[in-house]
Amino acid sequence: MKPTQKVLGGRKDVKVAIVQTPPVFLDREKTIDRACRKITEAAGQGAELIVFPEAWVSGYPYWSEGWGSTLQKWAAVRILFYDNAIIIPSEDTDRLCGAAAKANAHVVIGCNEMDPCVGVHTMYNTLLFIDRSGKILGRHRKVMPTFVERAVWGSGDGSDLVSYDTDIGRIGGLICGEHLMTLVRARMIDQGEDFHVAVFPGAFCLHSGPKLEEADREGRYFWGHTLTRSHALEAGAFVLSSCGYITPDDIPPDFPLFETLNIDYAHGGSSIISPIGIPLAPPTSGDTIIYAVCEADMIKVWKAIIDTAGHYSRPDIVSLNYHPIKNIVKAVEQTPRDELERTAEQHGVSADTVEATVERLGPKD
């Protein structure tokens, strides 16, 4: 490997794109149709990394719910939400992978993911990573749903806090409030990202009222703008800050919880940020695709000053402990043998192999 290949895979530059357009709300098949068209459109403009916002397949839960919800309306929405989640892998992801391969572009897309394990019906807020050959690189499940999101999504186990090595460099990502989790971001920085994908349901502020989430149209107060620029500086990476866009016209008028929707802040606001924290594409509202050319030299020059995981680290003073394997070991130990056998068989391995692997990986305490 040559030194130059440590940045953007040896490329001089890479054109990237953020698709900021509405999904077909809570309609998985039509949303994937739209995604495939947008992947083709962005690739036609030369984009080799194409990013979609949080929970884009097939819609962020912008509605309100609680113990005071009208039962019939709440149940109808939850059934829609359930039926329009995706399983990874599946025919749905095959379509997305096919579009990525046809476009010859890497794709990162937010989705509502249904746990594929037999007997489990937990949904996750997930980022799906697909490479230009149409192969699924992996997925990242949000490790801590924010505030009322905990009524909708489960918590990821953190085993997917990784970056993926591609021909255009290493690609990683986090979801919305995870950017306030300092040690989680440190883990991603330690993974050597060239591109960091940051996804949000919109650009909002939390202090202006009258609603808790109000639109930030100036790009001044949204903590996503602040934190993503900070992450670019700290990681020495390009950050693709992808924000959701949807309007009342994009919501079916008969949506049962229509009157509870808070979508004013989902006006977009996406931006693409250079490693020194300066936007290459400033916060932009509306239905559009945002492009930028990311130059390898920007990373090289900034790393000469601040190399967070290298010469600017002091592991003798502070260090990061990453131990998701403890959660996996605990889960396996607590799984009944018959269920472990069924799950293992689904993945083409034996339960004995799973137990032996967990025993080897430890620790168990």
Sequence and secondary structure as in RCSB ss.txt:
>XXXX:A:sequence
MKPTQKVLGGRKDVKVAIVQTPPVFLDREKTIDRACRKITEAAGQGAELIVFPEAWVSGYPYWSEGWGSTLQKWA
AVRILFYDNAIIIPSEDTDRLCGAAAKANAHVVIGCNEMDPCVGVHTMYNTLLFIDRSGKILGRHRKVMPTFVER
AVWGSGDGSDLVSYDTDIGRIGGLICGEHLMTLVRARMIDQGEDFHVAVFPGAFCLHSGPKLEEADREGRYFWGH
TLTRSHALEAGAFVLSSCGYITPDDIPPDFPLFETLNIDYAHGGSSIISPIGIPLAPPTSGDTIIYAVCEADMIK
VWKAIIDTAGHYSRPDIVSLNYHPIKNIVKAVEQTPRDELERTAEQHGVSADTVEATVERLGPKD
>XXXX:A:secstr
  GGGGSGGG SEEEEEEEE    TT HHHHHHHHHHHHHHHHHTT SEEE  TTTBT    S  STTS HHHHH
HHHHHHHHT B SSSHHHHHHHHHHHHHT EEEEEEEEE  STT   EEEEEEEE TTS EEEEEE SS  GGGG
GT     STT   EEETTEEEEEEEGGGGG HHHHHHHHHTT SEEEEEESS EESSS SSSSEE  SSSS HHH
HHHHHHHHHHTSEEEEEE B  GGGS TT TTGGG   TT BEEEEEE TTS EEEEEEESSEEEEEEEEHHHHH
HHHHH  TTTTT  TTT      THHHHHHHHHHS HHHHHHHHHHTT  HHHHHHHHHHH    
